[in-house]
């Protein structure tokens, strides 16, 4: 990981955010990004964040892939009880609240778009992997 001028660091990042009318305190413990191969052979980007939300530690993982004819970069995370915490961490780090979809099987799907990926890219721990993934998966 090379240092970038003006890049933020995830470790030690703290912020108060409001999600769905409730205020939360987010403290990021660490984060990383790595590549993986999807079922169809496509290259995936897995972003892992460990954070405390209101004193409760949780591990968040958002998996980005390229989808549709437009080759759109979209990230998904599956959650059960901690969907609000995952959305809170995402908002604190990227500035945007992800879409939350409730599935019939009781799971909750968190959907992050390109704007969230650009927000993640501001942090030194994630920048290189995100830029490389974007370059390697573009058409």
N, C-alpha and C positions, 0 to 999 in steps of 0.2 A: 504494500500500500504506500503510495507516494503522497507526501503532504502537499496540499493545495493551498494557495494563498486565499485566505478568507473562508476556508472550509470549516464548518462546524463539526463538533465531535458529539457522538451519541452518549458516550459514557459520561455520567454526571449531569446530563441535560435534565432540567426541571422546568415545569410549566403548569400553570393553572388553566384549565379549559372548561368550557361549558358544552355539554352534549345533552340534547333533549331536555333542556331547562334545569339540569343538575350540574353543579360545579364539582370538579375533580382535580386532585393534585397528582401529576404524573412525574415520576422520577425514573429516568432510564438508567439501567445498570450496564447494558451493553447491547451490541448488535453486530450482525454479520450478513453477508450475502454470498451465495454460492450457486453454481450451475448444477442442473440435474437433467436427465432425459425423461421426457413424457412417454405415455403409452404409445402414441403414434410416431415416436422417434423425434419429435420436436424438442428444441432446447428450452428448458424452463429456468427461471430465476427464482430462487427461494431466499426471501428476506426474513431473517429471524431477529426479533427484538425481545429482550428481557427487560421488564419494567415493573415498577410498583405503581399501582393506581389506588390512591387513598390507603396506602399501607399494605395492600394485598399484592404479593408478587405473582406475576404471570408471564408466560412465554407466548409470544405471538409469532405466527409464521404466515406470511403472505406469499403465495406462489403466483408468479407472473408467467404468462405465455402469450403467444401471438395467435389471434383468433379472427375469423371471418375473412372475407375477400379483401377487406381493407388492411389486413395484417395488423389489426389494432392490438396494442399492448394492454392486457387486462389482468389484474391480480385478483385471486380468490383466497379466502380463508374460511374454513368451516369452524363453527363454534356451537356450543350448547348453552351453558349458563353464563359464560364470560363474554358474550358478544358486545355488551356495552363497554367493557374494559378494553377490548380490542379496538373498538371504534374510537374510544377516548385516546388511546395511545397513538393511533393513526392520525387523529386530528391534531394532537399536540406536536407531533413530529413534522407532519406535512402541511398543516394549516387547513385541511379539508376533511369533512366528515364523509366516510365511505357510505355507499348504499348498503342497506341491510335488508335481506330477503328471508322471510320465514318459509321453510320448506315443509311439505306435508309430513315428513318422517320425524319432525320435531327439531331437526337441525336448523341452524341459522347460517346463511351464506353472507359473508362480507365481500363486497365487490369494490375494488379500487381501480381507478382509471389511470390514464397517462399523467394527469395532473398530480396524482399522489406519487407516482414514480419520480416525477421531476422534484417533488418535495423531498423524497428519500435521497435523491442524488446530491442534495446539499451537504450531506454528512460524509466526512472523510472515510469512515469505515465502509461505506457502501458505494461511493462514487465510482471507483475503478471497475468494480464488477458490473454495475448498472450500465456504464458507458460501453463496456465490452459486449455485454449481452445485447444492447440496442444495436450496436454495429454488426454483430454476427447474425442477428435475426432479421435485419431489415432486408427488403427486397431490392 
